[in-house]
Amino acid sequence: MKTNRCVLSAATLALALPGMLQGAAAPASGIERPAKNGNKPRNVIFILSDDHRFDFMGFMGTVPWLQTPAMDKMAREGAHIRNAFVTTSLSSPSRCSILTSLYTHEHTVVDNQASQPANLVFFPQYLQQAGYKTAFFGKWHMGTDDDMPRPGFDHWEGFRGQGTYYNVMININGKRTKFSPELFSSDIITDHTIDFIDANKKNPFFVYLSYKSVHSPFDASPSRKGMYQDKPIVYPPSFNVPHYGIPQLPSKDANGKPLEGRGWYGPDRMPDWVKNQRESWHGVDYQYHGAKPYETDLRNYCEAITSMDDDIGRLMEYLKKEGLDRSTLVIYMGDNGFTWGEHGLIDKRTFYESSVRVPMLAYCPELIKPGTVVDQMVQNVDIGPTVMDACGIGKASQMRGSSFLPLVGGQKVSGWRDRIFYEYYWEYDYPQTPTVIGVRTDRYKYIRYLGVWDTNEFYDLASDPHETMNLIDKPELQDTIKAMVGQMYDWLEGSGGMQIPLKRTIKYKEGDHRNKKVY
Ligand SMILES: [Ca+2]
């Protein structure tokens, strides 16, 4: 296949080669050398998307008309890790947890602007040390808008900040290259990934393919634009919960007594900040300050997913053609979820299911039986240990996560985590969402808000999977709630998380329509 895109790609790569040798980061010296684990060193491709929620894949049926044939095939012939979560539902913190296997309060990349601490070790550095050729393509988005090569990669192609869908510019091993404006970002970096694999397929390689898709402002490849614009919208059950509006203070009951509990919050006891957010940058009634209607944005989001799926399919076809498909481990994951109407919200950041759950698929016929479904709770901090495991390396001592390779391989694993912990730190740019900490088991979820006068939340996910009835004040659940709060603080105390990381603000506010362009 020779398209204009490929010709341009090839030319650009050729130009960049001298820079590649000089500009790409050399393997770090002085970092730990984790022990070999005896596994055959495999090729690994880790595909990361941006803001793709856990259930917007064709085979899941949430959106009946959404087409994702490549993801469907990965699930059908590989593994669907259906309870996959992030530790913080925001791009930069989650990306840093993927790369370091540390919690957000440990790596301290707490928001999308914070600078990237110099002391972090990224898991691809261990792969380089073990003789792997490593490459990064796409959105790094960690540590301001810096697009320069980062440690751990022999070949680097990074976007600046969020990157763009069209008019793409890529920093290739230290040198910025502009592409023809009509070329689509996912198409370009998929081509370059295939070029890299083609040049390195005789060596063990690791590719970190990080799409700009499917982040706002949502956009599709030329062949997919408009394909869903006449499709009916599926609204989630909690779209109109909470009831819009908050009682005006002072608020009293019929006997003149001040309202409290459900009298104040309403029968479902939804937090006031959630009700407020409905009419904000991240709420369905004023999303992105009215830039586009909710329904248009949702359809565009789905077109962005199908566009990216086309590229994933093309990469998988290439692997098959080259005979690399059976032994290469391919992992697909989203960097955080995305709320589409649940609780009247859009966006991520919260600890609600739509925000904290991510899509995760693993494909490697030599390791994984077709149609494998993993029920255990897997997290972003498990990616580093898992990739290293597949590359024949044990996990590094800093790492908080664990390899889920035995889970997708169908092995019985004892002692796997039975709860996950969550943290999100209030961000200056988008002040609508407070600081959130919490804990979730396979049955219950506890959510605590810091810095606002509001209600905490407790849900029974077995009877209320859409989180519509807050049980925080139920007398019969108080012992369970108290125990989970204790576990949450044990986790924070045990991992140095009892101080909230505070970062210097970098930019003017962007998303607070009441306080624009003020410090
Ligand atoms: Ca993201």
Boltz pocket constraint, residues with backbone or C-beta under 6 A from the ligand:
constraints:
  - pocket:
      binder: B
      contacts: [[A, 49], [A, 50], [A, 51], [A, 90], [A, 91], [A, 335], [A, 336]]
      max_distance: 6.0
